[in-house]
Amino acid sequence: RTGDYETHVVQLAIEKITALLRIGFGVAGAEIISSNMAVEGGGNASLNPMIPGRRVYALFGFCDILSFDLCTEKLEDEIMTFVNSVARIVHDEVTRWGGTCNKNLGNAFLMVWRIGDEAALADYRGVTRRASERSTGSNGSDGHDYHNHHVPRKVIKRGSIDLRRIPGLDILSDKALVGFLKVIVEINRDLQLLAYRNDPRLCGDNDDGFFLRMGFGLHAGWAIEGAVGSLQKVDATYLSPHVNMAARMEAATRQFGVAILITRSFFKLLSESAQNHCRKVDVVTVKGSNVPMPIYTYDTFQNQVFPQLRAPKYSNLALEDILSRQAENYDASVWTSDPDLTQLRCLATNQFKKTFEKGLNDYLGGRWEFAREQLEKADKMMASNDIGGDGPSRAILKYMAENDWVCPPSWQGHRPLTSK
């Protein structure tokens, strides 16, 4: 019995260590853990967390608590409780809707919906690469690829993965967007966070109270997954321009006066039902690229009361189980049937969307006189919104005003994104 007890103690210790590793390293650190757990050559006690990174494809989400400097200054010791209350909601909703948290950065969070590594997605490379291989005779007669030493290096170089061809990715993309939208709802419904609205430390001279707001950015692409640091301290994370793009979208939410911005790369992966409820707000270029990129938002009206969630009276399931099942059984009808999603966009009427779309098209087409008229009308139609108008309309109107309402002769239907 003593032996069984000791074995049980060791087993529990291993389970706790494994759980801590999973929490500390996350999905990005799975390869680090597994490679160091492997015993080769009769056993090796050395630890080597600095393994080479590998390219993976994922949906990247970045979110940030706004007015964080104010919160840190005023809440002092209580800032940890405040941040962890937000983190609980972000982690719970993103995990429920198929994602994982990779980084907690105090006021910001990097969330990842992992699609797969490059080897697993090799069948979804762009058509251009395979066409090149066929033209040089690198395919066998049975349709399989065979290595051809006579094919020039530039022909067989690594092609990009066409994410739109991956089955089921529209569902994962939809769930990523829903996950962030649910966070927006929950930070305006959670009783612990609602208590801060009337906290005199945060309200100051503002009679309206303190409203917790967050910015969200979503993008799709590749990143290098691996360890960053040294043997003193290692973080398992994702590095690439695509991760930075998600952060840029989040930062740009302040400029456009919206809660969430998504890139064209992410938008194209959404189901048609999800796309129909998103709104194109501008076409921009970002630092380091001259390629015009449309950006989109999902309209969110947050200054309203969201009903508290409760399990049905005669249900045998807890509320958490019900919510998890709803996420697992996702289908596109959610966009019209989910009360949270419909309540969030309640101010974005069809008339408003048509008015804004016309103004946006006139703006992009260089017809700024007509664009001004339509966008000012769209702004007034959103007078009940959180900021007293429509953020994207105001952002474009401001840009046109800076140019004296005259479309520049060099105008090509896009502008530089001024925020990083």
Salt bridges, closest charged atoms under 4 A:
GLU31 OE1 - ARG54 NH2 3.65
ASP64 OD2 - ARG254 NH2 2.49
GLU78 OE1 - ARG201 NH2 2.84
GLU93 OE2 - ARG96 NH1 2.90
ASP117 OD2 - ARG54 NH1 3.33
GLU118 OE2 - ARG55 NE 3.91
GLU118 OE2 - ARG125 NH1 3.89
GLU118 OE1 - ARG158 NH1 3.03
GLU133 OE2 - ARG129 NH1 3.22
ASP142 OD2 - HIS144 ND1 3.27
ASP162 OD1 - ARG164 NE 3.60
GLU186 OE2 - ARG189 NH2 2.53
ASP190 OD1 - ARG88 NH2 3.32
ASP199 OD2 - ARG201 NH2 2.69
GLU225 OE1 - ARG54 NE 3.30
GLU225 OE2 - ARG114 NE 2.93
ASP235 OD1 - LYS103 NZ 3.37
ASP235 OD1 - LYS233 NZ 2.62
GLU250 OE2 - ARG254 NH1 2.81
ASP282 OD2 - ARG415 NE 2.82
ASP299 OD1 - ARG279 NH2 2.59
GLU320 OE1 - ARG96 NH2 2.51
ASP338 OD2 - LYS182 NZ 2.95
ASP340 OD2 - LYS182 NZ 2.99
ASP340 OD2 - ARG189 NH2 2.99
ASP362 OD2 - LYS358 NZ 3.54
ASP362 OD1 - ARG367 NE 2.97
GLU376 OE2 - ARG372 NE 3.12
ASP379 OD1 - ARG394 NE 3.00
ASP390 OD1 - ARG279 NH2 2.78
